Amino acid sequence: METRSESCRRALFAVLALAFVVRIVAAIGLQHVLDNVLHRPFLIEGDANGYWTLAEGILEGRDYALYDPPRRVLRMPGFPLLLAAGQKIADVAGISRHRPLVTRLLLAVVGTAACGAVYLLGRTLFDARTGVLAAGLCAVSPAFVLFSVQELSETAFALGLVLSLWCLARLIQTLRGESASTSAESRSDMWPVVGWSLATGMAIAGANYKRPSWMLAGPAFAVLIAIVSPRKLRGLLAGMLVLGSMFLCLTPWAWRNERVTGHWVWTTLWVGASLYDGLHPQATGDSDMRFFDQENLMATMTEFEVDREYRRRANEFIRQNPGRALQLGVIKQLRYWNPVPNAAQFSSWWMQLPLAVWFGAMIASAAFGSWEFQGKWIALVICVAPILYFAAVHSVFVGSLRYRLPAEYPLLIVSAAGFLAVWRRRRQNGLPEMSGKTYFP
């Protein structure tokens, strides 16, 4: 007779196979539409074109920069390196003209891996069935499938984000498991704490190499670890190791930036312009970077000086127009939480309807799951905090559904828990014991 664990493993294999097949079909279909219907290289141009150009430059050994005058610290290098890997695979296979399709197929693998990472996190925080269902929801999410095969960093970043949360969960699990150990056992258990602390910091850095907006996760994780650890000194040490390993992994990038700009920059020099994009007299809450080329500050300033100038202007706008800044914050939140994409190219009802229905069901089930499992507050914080964190960030910067998508991956774990809670209630079996209850009360 098949055990529950064997059943979950079989279900997980089926879910990952489904995720992979759906994304492969999406990759081939999107490439066909771009080549034969839209006659352009990217569905969402702008960022995609920049990432692709940087990837080509990496393969050709050019300076890691875009535009003229060159912007050398415009994008983190993680996602361009991934695209460069796809381009290289096509070149080695002798099908260079199919670079875009091969790269999309590689991105489909990354999207499937993100579903697998959600399973790991769901199993650790709740149980295996919750993890499998959450991975299944990720596998068929319309927005996840569409963005998985585009030259945009959302899915790769989501993979790094979920892995960092999983490492955090395992670290907390290890720390809280120590409370039941003898002192001798506790001393021997220090190495797992060190290992998971270092892994957590490295995972945060890995996510930041895709997109720098996860930088504050390091301090936030350190605070959470210190709060939940039964042994406060050990929790403080673990938090310090998380921060230390994160900055150590980001040091090569910061050192490279010091070499090309004369300043230690841990993320990018695009923060100032992005901030001003959301906070200037003509701002609408949407992104419109035309001011950057029109003003052409790069002609008379260094890249570092331009970044600082736009930061100064954004802060000045807030001081002089606090009411308008608050109004823009509300507009950005409406765009961030919009169930459907804000872009006009996705305005067709047949595209918006499934996305709206899906988002509504996800939020409703997540709300029910949060209420049903409110006692598992650590698990809920780990799963829900990211989407609230990015909401806060993008009430300052511009707002868009794109910035919400990576945080929906962990949120779907709470949605899955809510779905299962409804199912169990309908069967009148109550709520089962969950594997994470000892460590995630």
Secondary structure as UniProt FT lines:
FT   HELIX           4..33
FT   HELIX           34..38
FT   TURN            45..46
FT   HELIX           47..60
FT   TURN            67..70
FT   TURN            72..73
FT   HELIX           78..92
FT   TURN            93..94
FT   HELIX           96..98
FT   HELIX           99..125
FT   HELIX           128..140
FT   HELIX           142..148
FT   HELIX           154..177
FT   HELIX           178..180
FT   HELIX           183..188
FT   HELIX           190..208
FT   TURN            209..210
FT   HELIX           212..214
FT   TURN            215..216
FT   HELIX           217..228
FT   HELIX           232..261
FT   HELIX           271..278
FT   TURN            281..282
FT   HELIX           290..295
FT   HELIX           297..299
FT   HELIX           303..320
FT   HELIX           322..336
FT   HELIX           344..346
FT   HELIX           349..372
FT   TURN            373..375
FT   HELIX           377..393
FT   TURN            394..396
FT   HELIX           401..426
FT   TURN            427..428
FT   TURN            435..439
//
